[in-house]
Amino acid sequence: MKKIILFMAALLAGAAVYAEDATVLQSATLRVDVDASAGFVREGWDADSGKIDVPDAVIIGASLGVSYSFTGWFTAAIGWSPGVTDTDLAGIDIGNDGDGAAEIYEGLGDFSVKAQFQIAGEGALLPSERFRMRLTPGIIIPFPGIDDKDALGNHTWGAGSDVSLDTLITDTFFINVFSEVYWFPIDNKSKTNNEWEFTLEAGPQYSLSLGRARIAFALPVNWKVSPENDKGILIDGVYSYLLTVRPALTLKLTRPFAVDIGIEYTLPLYGKNNYAVHTITVKAPVYFNFAKNKGEE
C-alpha cells in the first residue's frame, strides 16, 4: 500500500474558514488561526460519478491566518498555508496523461488577503436582530516560484468574494448559508489551475453555555464545483464537483485567554472527477482584544 505524505494548502487559508457564524471580530481584536488536518484517500469518482479505487494516500495539512478588526463592522485578514517538496506520488496518474506525478505539490502555498464587512446584524450597516450577513471580498497572491506542471492547486492570481448569512432561530441556534466564488484569470502550468471555483454550504449551528465556556456544534453540508479543465484532477476535460458533510464540535474558552478549540470531520458523500478524501481537522484560533486590555471596553 503506497502512502503519500504532503503538506497541502487549506482552502484560501486564514479567515476563509467555513462553518462560522456570519460576523466579523469585535472592534480592536486580533485573531490568529492555526489549523492542522489529516486526510485519507482510497476511492474517488469518475466522469460518470461512479466509485473507483485510487492508490491509498495520507494527506497532512497545516495553515496559518491572521485577522484584525478595525471597527465593529470591518475586519482585515491575511492567510498563508505552507507546503513541502519532494512528495512521492508516482502511483497516481494526475490529469489522465499516463504519467505519475513525482512532485504534485511543489514549494510553498499561496497567500490570501481579505476584507470582511458586517452588512446586517447588531450594530451593522443594516441593523437586524434576526439576520446577520457578512461580505468578504479578497484576492489570492501566488507565492513566488510555483509554476510546476505537476503542482496541485491554482498557484496564480485570483479574485472573488464570499457571502455568509445567518438566520437566528433562538439565541443559541441559527442556520448558516455560505457561498463563495473565486476567479483565476491567469493560466499557468498547474494541474488544477481552474478558471473559477464555486462553493455553497448550509447547515445548522447550536451552542450551549458551560459556566465561562461554551460548546458549539455545527453540521454544514458543502457543495464545491470546478469547471472543465484540460489538466483535470482525475480526468482531463471533465468538470468536477464534490458534496461533503462536515460535523464540527468547538469548545470556546475565555480564561486564561480567549481560544476556540475545535475538531471537525469531513465526510465525502458524492462527487464527479474527484477524490473521496476523509479529513480530520483541528482548529485553535486565539483572540486578543486590545481595546479590552486597555480598559476601553
ABEGO torsion letter per residue (X at the ends): XBBBBBBBBBBGEEABBBGBBBBBBBBGBBBBBBBBBBBBBABBBBAAGBBBBBBBBBBBBBBBBBBBBABAABBBBBBBBBBBBGBBAAABBBGGAGBBBABABBEBBBBBBBBBBBABEBGBABBBAABBBBBBBBBBBBBBGBABAABBEAGBBBBEBBBBBBBBABAABBBBBBBBBBBBABBBABAABBABBBBBBBEBBBBBBBEABBBBBBBBBBBBBBBBBABBAABBGBBBBBBBBBBBBBBBBAOABBBBBBBBBBBBABBBGBBBBBBBBBBBBBBBBAAAAAGAX
